[in-house]
Amino acid sequence: MNISIGNDHAGPDYKKAIVSFLQDTGHQVTNHGTDVLDSVDYPDFAHPVAQDIAAGNSQLGIVICGSAQGVSMTVNKYEKVRGAVCWSKEIAQLAREHNDANIICIPARFTSIPQAVAMVKTFIDTQFEGGRHSRRVDKIKCS
C-alpha cells in the first residue's frame, strides 16, 4: 500500500519509527515531513499528505504534530479526506471502521512512540464497515 506521512518539529522521531515499521511490513512511504527539531509550520507538511490522498496517489496518510489538532484541521479541508485525531488503538480502529478515515492524525505530545506505531498498525489493518456507517459518512460531504 502507498502511505504518505508528514510531520512538524514535534514528530521526527515518531516519523522515523513509523516509517521503519511501514517499510518493514512491505508498505511504500512518501515522506513529506521534516527531520529536524527546529520550529516549522505544520500546514507545510500536512497539505502534501492530504493532496496525495485527494489525488489517489496514496491510499492512507499519517500526519503528526504536537496536539494533532492543527494537522487535522489542515487535512480536513480537502474533499475525499477524512482525518481523525487518534490517541489510542481503539480510537484508530473506530475511525476506520465507522468513519472511513483515511488519514490518522497523531498527537506526539500526548502519545508515546510505541503507542503511535501500534495506532498506525491498527489503522492500516482495519477496514471500513460500510452499512449504516456509509450513510453517515456520506452526510459529512458539504456538496
C-alpha positions in Angstrom: 0.0 0.0 0.0 1.2 3.6 -0.6 1.1 5.6 2.5 2.0 9.3 2.8 3.4 10.8 6.0 4.0 14.3 7.2 5.1 15.9 10.4 6.3 19.1 12.0 9.1 19.5 14.6 7.2 17.5 17.3 7.3 14.4 15.2 10.7 13.5 13.6 11.3 10.6 16.0 7.8 9.4 15.6 8.0 9.5 11.8 11.3 7.6 11.8 9.8 4.8 13.9 6.6 4.7 11.9 8.4 4.7 8.5 10.6 1.9 9.7 7.6 -0.1 10.7 5.8 0.6 7.4 8.7 -0.3 5.3 9.4 -3.5 7.3 5.8 -4.6 6.7 6.1 -4.0 2.9 4.4 -0.6 2.5 5.7 2.2 0.3 6.1 5.5 2.0 6.0 9.0 0.7 7.7 11.3 3.2 6.6 14.9 3.4 7.8 15.5 6.9 10.7 17.4 8.5 13.6 15.6 10.0 14.7 18.5 12.3 13.6 19.7 15.7 13.7 23.4 14.6 10.3 25.1 14.6 8.4 24.7 11.3 4.8 25.3 10.2 2.6 22.1 10.3 0.5 23.1 7.3 3.5 22.9 5.1 3.7 19.1 5.9 0.1 18.3 6.2 -1.1 19.8 2.9 1.1 17.4 0.7 -0.3 14.4 2.6 -3.9 15.4 2.0 -3.1 16.2 -1.6 -1.7 12.7 -2.1 -4.9 11.2 -0.7 -7.2 13.5 -2.6 -5.4 12.7 -5.9 -5.4 9.0 -5.2 -1.6 8.8 -5.1 -1.7 7.3 -1.6 -4.4 5.1 0.0 -3.8 6.2 3.6 -2.0 9.1 5.3 -0.3 9.9 8.6 0.2 13.4 10.0 1.9 14.2 13.2 2.2 17.4 15.3 2.2 18.2 19.0 -1.6 18.1 19.6 -2.7 16.7 16.2 -5.4 19.4 16.1 -3.6 21.7 13.6 -2.7 18.9 11.1 -6.3 17.6 11.4 -7.8 20.9 10.6 -5.4 21.3 7.7 -6.1 17.9 6.1 -9.8 18.0 6.6 -10.0 21.0 4.2 -9.7 18.6 1.3 -12.5 16.7 -0.5 -12.2 13.0 -0.1 -10.1 13.3 3.0 -11.3 12.3 6.4 -8.6 12.9 9.0 -9.1 11.6 12.5 -7.2 12.6 15.7 -6.3 9.4 17.4 -4.7 8.8 20.8 -5.3 5.1 21.3 -5.6 1.9 19.1 -9.3 1.7 19.9 -9.9 5.2 18.5 -7.8 4.4 15.4 -9.9 1.3 14.9 -13.2 3.1 15.2 -12.1 5.9 13.0 -11.5 3.4 10.2 -14.5 1.1 10.9 -17.1 3.8 11.5 -15.8 7.0 9.8 -13.8 5.6 6.9 -10.9 7.8 8.0 -8.0 7.8 5.5 -5.6 10.0 7.5 -4.6 9.3 11.1 -3.6 12.4 13.0 -1.2 11.7 15.8 -0.6 14.0 18.8 3.1 13.5 19.5 3.0 15.3 22.8 0.3 13.1 24.2 1.3 9.6 22.9 4.5 7.6 23.1 6.3 6.3 20.0 5.3 2.7 20.7 1.6 3.8 21.1 1.9 5.7 17.8 3.3 2.7 15.9 0.6 0.5 17.4 -2.1 3.0 16.3 -0.8 3.1 12.8 -0.7 -0.7 12.6 -4.4 -0.8 13.8 -5.3 2.0 11.4 -3.9 0.3 8.3 -5.2 -3.2 9.3 -8.8 -2.1 9.9 -11.3 -1.8 7.1 -14.4 0.4 6.8 -17.5 -1.5 7.9 -19.9 0.3 5.5 -23.6 -0.4 6.1 -25.2 2.2 8.3 -21.8 4.0 8.6 -21.8 4.7 4.8 -24.9 6.8 5.2 -23.3 8.8 7.9 -20.0 9.3 6.1 -22.0 10.4 3.0 -23.5 13.2 5.2 -20.1 14.6 6.0 -19.7 15.9 2.5 -20.6 19.6 2.0 -21.7 19.4 -1.6 
